[in-house]
Amino acid sequence: MWEAINSFLTKVDDFVWGPPLMILIIAGGILLTIRMGVLQVRKLPLALKWMVKNEEEGEGEVTSFGALCTALSATIGTGNIVGVATAIGAGGPGALFWMVLAAFFGMATKYAEGLLAVKYRVVDEDNHALGGPFYYIEKGMGTKWKWLAKIFAFFGICVGLFGIGTFSQVNGIASAVEGFFDPNESWQVEIPGIGTYSWTVVIASLILSVCVALVLIGGIKRIANVSQIIVPFMAVLYVLLCLVLLICNIKEIPDAFVTIVKGAFNPKAVTGGVVGTMIVAMQKGVARGIFSNESGLGSAPIAAAAAKTKEPVRQGLVSMTGTFIDTIIICTMTGLSIVLTGAWQQEGLEGVQVTTYAFQKGLPISEQVAAFLLMLCLVFFAFTTILGWDYYSERCLEYLSGKHKKAILVYRWLYILAVFIGPYMTVKAVWTIADIFNGLMAIPNMIAIFALSGVVVKETKDFFKRHAEQNQFK
């Protein structure tokens, strides 16, 4: 039965993530990059400065850094560890090239999303700042486009419940925990109607579900507070591990870069025909890149709208750093580690097992310690992603239901239930489902980005002209 389901999902995934959607997303980033004079390069130092410097007298619920950490909590997840591995496994090393290229143009898209989120946000009767694609579609494009905003909100709920938010994250955690504590599957338990699983998977899903429930009750402020502690810690730890691995294998890095670039344009020359064509490498790289950094997806602006800021451009720049950190730094490091250690060529490995192999072979420590450290990073990455995506999907549901409190409460419990059952789904099915909903969610958002690109350009020019005259870049 699973084979038939996987086959059907793969066909749907190939259709959704066909050339039209990839062109739509990349073209949006290219358009913004050109119209704003490669802003993601020119203003990156300023963006990184403002990333940690909160705006005084800003209006909103959380600091700009808190909003970024909430967004990063949702973006830095299994996509950085497992997603890169699955992309390279399916599309060859060249998939990493397309992932990074898409991220470069995606920085301009993420900037536009953050800017529009703050410009068109609303404050409700409870003094909560609400925003995101559904608001900038309705308020920016006009009420006649409200149907498009509702489509985005619907797919946003689906992505949270069936895609990035739950199944793929929990599945990644369960795989890593089982791989470390019970690699030989010695502690088995049969679950009626589901199958046989390791006790470590069952226990991990229970503990995770309880921890997620305890945090979600606190809403955006608690999610932001938890994220501001965990996100910097986990990102620094993972980057340090990757840096050590790359330094210890520095002689292999040039060959790895050559393999990646060759694989981007002629995968069969690198893989010997094991994986598909350049289109497959591009498809997997772009799809997994968007899964990882969410540029063009429309999720990050939901968090950005809650930032304490009066300047849409400022928050746009802060949001842009999320894609830079997530993909151009972290995913590149993961991909290089996988390629230079030959992990992607090992038969019988999938998902987190590929990255685990790379860490075990590349780090100058025991394989057991390497596996433990990677598991720790993955657990933290995935946990915060689960929290961030609950916030996103609840905001989508609020928009659709008119803030119906009972519907939101029911959804929250369904979300926790999805976290609990995530480990019992197959890796391939989980990632394919996530890809499908990501693509469907991206379509209405990218339509809005194209339609409102003129607004983004005008706001940007006005902001920098005004502040240059006042010399207020502090």
Summary of the structure (lengths in Angstrom):
residues: 474
radius of gyration: 21.1
end to end distance: 59.7
largest distance: 70.0
contacts: 1870
relative contact order: 0.22
helix: 78%
strand: 3%
